[in-house]
Amino acid sequence: MEKIHLGIIGCGGMGFHHARSLSKMKNVEITGASDVDPEKLKRFTQHYSVKYSFVDYAQLLDIKEIDAVLICLPTFLHYPAVILAARKGKHIFCEKPIAMKIEDAEEMIKVCRENNVKFMIGFVRRFDNFWGKAREVIREGTLGRPVVWHDIRSSTGASSSWYFDEEKGGGPLIDGAVHNYDFGHYTFGKVKRVYAATMTFKKGISAIDTGSAILEYSSGDQHIISWSWGLPQGALGAQLIDIIGPKGALIFPGCFDEAKIPRSIDQTQYGVFLLNLKGEGKEWIKWRKNDMFFDELKHFIDCIVDDKEPCVSGEDGKRALEIGLAVLKSGRTGLPIEINV
Ligand SMILES: NC(=O)c1ccc[n+]([C@@H]2O[C@H](COP(=O)([O-])OP(=O)(O)OC[C@H]3O[C@@H](n4cnc5c(N)ncnc54)[C@H](O)[C@@H]3O)[C@@H](O)[C@H]2O)c1
């Protein structure tokens, strides 16, 4: 079997995480790596026995042997790296969010197309059997339509400081909720309008770290997101995730009494939702647990091998960014934003 030779650009949290999945694939070799931090680069290249390593990723992109790259850089650096990688003819898997600006996302899509390289965005929830099962339940009409998907969570947030910079990472309503924006569109279709209210708890950061948004879809469905990365170290808020509709409610794990899950369900293999229908109509809905990160990268590799287009595109990345920027704008102006994307 011919191997796909990969380069990893950015050997931080996600670079390491993805390399673990790639190292389990028989038709993949991690051939090159790049990180501006020489210590991180050394740790990565030793751990994965990588042949080529560079502090400057432009040098990695000059290696002919490398077929494709994973861009695992802080979000504001995705744009220049994707443009250069595409011009060097490398297939590209780029972590989410695609970029910080719509114009940058548009150019990334254009340059990838012009250079005939695959361009996939890391919306890993598309490969998650857990969220996939919720989507199936909605689309089968079990809850009736329209539905409201509530997603409320709060934490201290991500570890690297760039996540809290409005121009580099954008905070939770860009960086974290971008998965929800993409998955919401995938499930319900176009977003008609967004409303948001935002604030910042943490001192000395430029990004919004706390906010609530309502996304209204043309389908009539709604998504309510209330997220914070503003809690102090050690504090953790409650999490509420459910989807409600005229026929009942689908309750996510962590939001019901797990001691009541029937013993007949093997929880090492299956995850479980509680479905609350009319009267006493309670049901347990299970899905087979999977490694969504592995399945996501396997799809990317298969697309290169079989010359297929990835199921998550640059356009999907651009759209999710547009929704996130509209949420921030609504929070800033106090006005609803009509977007229709
Ligand atoms: N799909 C997901 O669920 C998920 C989860 C977490 C993060 N992410 C995304 O992955 C990306 C990376 O996040 P992370 O948590 O790994 O960040 P990180 O801060 O842990 O790692 C980023 C790495 O890039 C390196 N770097 C910075 N500038 C560089 C340059 N010019 N050249 C080479 N290396 C450089 C840093 O030294 C660091 O090692 C972000 O876009 C983030 O939003 C996705």
The ligand as an SDF file (V2000), in Angstrom:
LIG
                    3D

 44 48  0  0  0  0  0  0  0  0999 V2000
  -11.3160   20.4360   16.5540 N   0  0  0  0  0  0  0  0  0  0  0  0
  -11.2910   20.6990   17.8290 C   0  0  0  0  0  0  0  0  0  0  0  0
  -12.0880   20.1820   18.5940 O   0  0  0  0  0  0  0  0  0  0  0  0
  -10.2420   21.6420   18.3570 C   0  0  0  0  0  0  0  0  0  0  0  0
   -9.9010   21.6190   19.7200 C   0  0  0  0  0  0  0  0  0  0  0  0
   -8.9170   22.4940   20.1570 C   0  0  0  0  0  0  0  0  0  0  0  0
   -8.3340   23.3850   19.2660 C   0  0  0  0  0  0  0  0  0  0  0  0
   -8.7150   23.4220   17.9640 N   0  0  0  0  0  0  0  0  0  0  0  0
   -8.1020   24.3660   17.0130 C   0  0  0  0  0  0  0  0  0  0  0  0
   -6.8040   23.9040   16.6690 O   0  0  0  0  0  0  0  0  0  0  0  0
   -5.9270   25.0090   16.4340 C   0  0  0  0  0  0  0  0  0  0  0  0
   -4.7180   24.8660   17.3500 C   0  0  0  0  0  0  0  0  0  0  0  0
   -5.1380   24.8630   18.6940 O   0  0  0  0  0  0  0  0  0  0  0  0
   -4.2030   24.2750   19.8810 P   0  0  0  0  0  0  0  0  0  0  0  0
   -5.0620   24.1510   21.0770 O   0  0  0  0  0  0  0  0  0  0  0  0
   -3.4580   23.0920   19.3890 O   0  0  0  0  0  0  0  0  0  0  0  0
   -3.2120   25.5030   20.0960 O   0  0  0  0  0  0  0  0  0  0  0  0
   -1.8100   25.4780   20.8680 P   0  0  0  0  0  0  0  0  0  0  0  0
   -1.5810   26.8650   21.3200 O   0  0  0  0  0  0  0  0  0  0  0  0
   -1.8280   24.3630   21.8660 O   0  0  0  0  0  0  0  0  0  0  0  0
   -0.7770   25.0440   19.7310 O   0  0  0  0  0  0  0  0  0  0  0  0
   -0.4390   25.8840   18.6690 C   0  0  0  0  0  0  0  0  0  0  0  0
    1.0090   25.5710   18.2930 C   0  0  0  0  0  0  0  0  0  0  0  0
    1.3900   26.3650   17.1570 O   0  0  0  0  0  0  0  0  0  0  0  0
    2.7250   26.7980   17.3710 C   0  0  0  0  0  0  0  0  0  0  0  0
    2.9780   27.9750   16.5160 N   0  0  0  0  0  0  0  0  0  0  0  0
    2.6080   29.2510   16.7260 C   0  0  0  0  0  0  0  0  0  0  0  0
    3.0260   30.0170   15.6760 N   0  0  0  0  0  0  0  0  0  0  0  0
    3.6530   29.1950   14.8050 C   0  0  0  0  0  0  0  0  0  0  0  0
    4.2800   29.3780   13.5340 C   0  0  0  0  0  0  0  0  0  0  0  0
    4.3350   30.5680   12.9410 N   0  0  0  0  0  0  0  0  0  0  0  0
    4.8400   28.3030   12.9280 N   0  0  0  0  0  0  0  0  0  0  0  0
    4.8010   27.0850   13.5020 C   0  0  0  0  0  0  0  0  0  0  0  0
    4.2260   26.8590   14.7120 N   0  0  0  0  0  0  0  0  0  0  0  0
    3.6500   27.8900   15.3440 C   0  0  0  0  0  0  0  0  0  0  0  0
    2.8120   27.0820   18.8690 C   0  0  0  0  0  0  0  0  0  0  0  0
    4.1430   27.1130   19.3340 O   0  0  0  0  0  0  0  0  0  0  0  0
    1.9970   25.9100   19.4170 C   0  0  0  0  0  0  0  0  0  0  0  0
    2.8020   24.7890   19.6830 O   0  0  0  0  0  0  0  0  0  0  0  0
   -6.7660   26.2590   16.6910 C   0  0  0  0  0  0  0  0  0  0  0  0
   -7.2800   26.7650   15.4940 O   0  0  0  0  0  0  0  0  0  0  0  0
   -7.8960   25.7590   17.5840 C   0  0  0  0  0  0  0  0  0  0  0  0
   -9.0690   26.5460   17.4850 O   0  0  0  0  0  0  0  0  0  0  0  0
   -9.6240   22.5410   17.4940 C   0  0  0  0  0  0  0  0  0  0  0  0
  1  2  1  0
  2  3  2  0
  2  4  1  0
  4  5  1  0
  4 44  2  0
  5  6  2  0
  6  7  1  0
  7  8  2  0
  8  9  1  0
  8 44  1  0
  9 10  1  0
  9 42  1  0
 10 11  1  0
 11 12  1  0
 11 40  1  0
 12 13  1  0
 13 14  1  0
 14 15  2  0
 14 16  1  0
 14 17  1  0
 17 18  1  0
 18 19  2  0
 18 20  1  0
 18 21  1  0
 21 22  1  0
 22 23  1  0
 23 24  1  0
 23 38  1  0
 24 25  1  0
 25 26  1  0
 25 36  1  0
 26 27  1  0
 26 35  1  0
 27 28  2  0
 28 29  1  0
 29 30  1  0
 29 35  2  0
 30 31  1  0
 30 32  2  0
 32 33  1  0
 33 34  2  0
 34 35  1  0
 36 37  1  0
 36 38  1  0
 38 39  1  0
 40 41  1  0
 40 42  1  0
 42 43  1  0
M  CHG  2   8   1  16  -1
M  END
$$$$
